[in-house]
Amino acid sequence: MSELPPPPATRSLGTSGIVVSSIAWGMWRFAENGRTAADAAQLVHAALDAGITFLDTADIYGFDGEGGFGDAEALLGDVLAAEPGLRSRMVLSTKGGIIPPLPYDQSAIYLRKAIDASLTRLKVDSVDLWQIHRPDILIHPQEVARALDDAVASGKVRTLGVSNFTTQQTAALNHFLGHKLVSTQPEISPLRITCFENGELEQAMMLGLTPMAWSPLGGGRLAAPESARDKAVAGALDAVANAQSVSRTVAAYSWLMAHPAGIIPIIGSQNPERIAQGAQALAVRWTRQDWYAVLVAARGERLP
Ligand code: NAP
């Protein structure tokens, strides 16, 4: 049976021409457990040294920890301050627009403040990608677009993306933007397959957006599946993983990467060995049959 094309080591971030690794590393859990700057630096090095140079954070990450809102960005800022040379080795992406736990706010005045605050915490002049974390349905997309276009014009933000947007919300914002969106970040994993059927990935291909998959292991559920359905998905991944001598989690990343939209899984592990191991996903090959077997297990019923 013929194999699907292997994923490239790098991809263009949307149509921006910015080169990103085809696997990203995320910092949702970065500021947990009182992690020191030295330990944090070790994680950043683990990713970069493995060729995972696309880093994803958000202003809200760490809000439920010791320091609160902004903790994960501030920790990365400390790492960058101690080792400024790291900045040029990464494509740095962050998000804003949620005031925890509510509300969402994308008023122009809030966005301006949020972007400035992120840059201050990160101790950088600009970020390569700035994403709206979740849609604020109380603001006209034209107002959001004006604020975001201004952020690009000011040089604080190189490119723009969205996360957790419906296709219509993405289309509306993109319509009003001068600097068009380059990315979208939905939850996608072998346990969360909605995007394969709801048109989000087709829209990404039509608009030239890079889809970034959050929680590619279902927040870790794939590593320790409990329900019958999750176990079936794990079993279908294991068939490929065992045959190619990789872990199930690596097989899960590569399953996402085989999709023609060019999905970039965001590794969520904060363990240096597991982060580095993620790069093995580039070498895993899928046949159509094996790929669909995972999808069928996730659907819980046969394809029509
Ligand atoms: P995930 O990869 O689905 O889950 C990671 C979790 O699984 C970690 O706690 C990790 O623990 C655990 N895990 C257990 N066994 C593992 C193994 N063998 N290999 C790897 N991980 C294992 O990802 P996630 O952390 O939920 O999300 C990934 C990234 O997506 C975040 O960092 C963030 O950048 C982004 N995100 C975005 C949104 C959004 O709304 N846009 C929402 C959630 C997440 P260890 O650390 O001990 O390995």
Boltz pocket constraint, residues with backbone or C-beta under 6 A from the ligand:
constraints:
  - pocket:
      binder: B
      contacts: [[A, 25], [A, 26], [A, 27], [A, 28], [A, 29], [A, 56], [A, 57], [A, 133], [A, 163], [A, 164], [A, 185], [A, 213], [A, 214], [A, 215], [A, 216], [A, 217], [A, 218], [A, 219], [A, 220], [A, 221], [A, 223], [A, 249], [A, 266], [A, 267], [A, 268], [A, 269], [A, 270], [A, 271], [A, 274]]
      max_distance: 6.0
